[in-house]
Amino acid sequence: MSTPPYPHEGGCTCGHVRYQVTRAPFVVHCCHCRWCQRQTGTAFALNALIEAPHIEITKGEVEETVVASPSGKGQTIARCPHCKIAVWSNYFMGGIEKGIRFLRVGTLDNPDLLPPDVHIFTATKQPWVQLPEGDRVVDTFYDYAEVWSEEDNAWRLEQLEALKSD
């Protein structure tokens, strides 16, 4: 399936928050970890990792809540202040958490546009979830160089390097 050109739009359930995505994601994760299962109340979370400036709020505002995460460094969840739908999260990611948003694919007006590139933490997936044959599947996490494009991985490494010099 080819993805139509950007931008793509999305928002929360009540319509208070609307956003526009202006570039393709680095990667789309389908996360099967127990933390995502618990925090979403379902079998997995589908997140598109997008450079933060490329997700622009076009209407409303989000409220941020910090919750626990497996790393112990927390996860900041951006929610609609009215309907409380999670629109994106920021994870620590070695210190570049402000640079990458984990956009909840289901909040896009057309979530069909971003199927998963990789299924992560499948060692803890629900046993009744059947993963499509041929999909990239890993027990826990992956090597960035094997999953991200060379250009996107170079961006990630530059961000980490910049943190060292600060």
N, C-alpha and C positions, 0 to 999 in steps of 0.2 A: 504494500500500500504506500503510495507516495503522499507526503504531507503537503497540503496546500500552503502557499506562501504565508509568511507572517505579516501582520500580527494575528494572534488568536485571542479571543476574549473569554472571560469567565467571571464568576462571582459566587457569592454566598446564596443560600436558599431564599432569604427574604428580599434580596435585591439591594440592600443597603451598601454592600461592598461590591464594586465592579473593578476589574483589572484588565490589563492588556499585556500579553507576552509578545516581545518583539524579536526574539531569536529562538532558534531550536535549542532544546535542552542538551546539556553535556551527556546525560544518560537518563533513562527512565528505569527506576528500581521498582520491582514488586517485592516488598519486604515481608517475609513470613516469620519474623522474630516474635517471641512472646510479648515483648514490650509493645510492638505495633498492634498485635492482636488485642491486648488489654486496653491500650489507649484509644483505639478506634472502635472497639466492640465488634470486630469482625475478623475474618480469617487472615487478612493481609492488608497492607497499605500500598497504594500505587502513587509514587512520587516522581516528579520530573525535576531533576537538579538543574537549576537555571541561574545564571549570574544575576545577582540581585538587581542591578540597574535595568535589567531587561524585563522586569515585572513591574509595571507602572500602575498604581492605583488611579482609576479614572473617576471613581465616585465613592464617597464615604471615607471611612478610616477603619483600621483594625486595632484591636487591643491585643497586647502581648502578654502571655502567661508563661512563666518558666516552670517546667515540670522535670521530674527526675528522668535520667536516661542511663542506659547500661554503662556508659563511659564514666559516669559520676560527675560529668561536667554540665549536665542539664541540656534541655532542649527548649527553645523558645517557640511557642506556638502562636501564630497570628490568627486571631478569630474575629468574626463579625461581633461587634459589641451588642447586637440585638438578637440574632438567631443563634449565636455561639458556634457557627460552623467554622471548622479549622480550614483556612485557605492555604497556608503554607507554614513550614517550620524552618528553623535554623538550628543546625547541629554544630557542635564544636569543630569537627573536621580538622584537627591539628591546629586550630586557632583562626581559621579563615571563615568562621561561621557567619559573619556579616556579609561576606561576599557571595554566598550561595544560598538560594532559597530552595527548599524541598516543596515544590508546588503540588498540592493535592490534585491529581489529574481529574478526579471526579468533579471538581469545581469548574472545569472548563465547560463552555457552552457545548462543545463537541469533544467529549473525552475520548471518543474513538480514534482521534488523531494521534494519540500518544500511547501505543501499546508498550508493554515492558521490553526493555533491551536485555535485562538480566533479572533472574529470580534469586534473591539473596536470603540467607538464613533459612534455607529449606530443610535443614536438619530439625527444625522445630515447627515446620508447617503442619497444618491440620492433616491428618492421615487421609481424609476424604477428598482433599484438593488434588486434582489430577493436572499436572503441568503438561503443556503442549509438547509433543515430540519435536525435537529440533531446537527448542528454546535454550538459551544459555542459563544454566542452573549451577549454583554453588552452595555448598553446605553452610558456609558462614559469609565471609566477604570475599572480595576479589582483588586482584592486582590491577591497579588503575591503568597501567600500561597495556594490559590485555583487553580492557573493556572501553576505556575512553579513547577518543581520537587523539592522534599525536598532538594536534594543535590545542585541544582542550586540556590535555594532560600538562602541556607546557605552561598554559595559563595557571593551572593549579599549583605547579611547582614554583612559578614566579611569585604567586601569592604567599606561599610558605617561606620562600627566600626573603621576601620583603619583611615578614614578621621577625626574622632573625636579625635584620639590620635595624629594627626599631628599638 
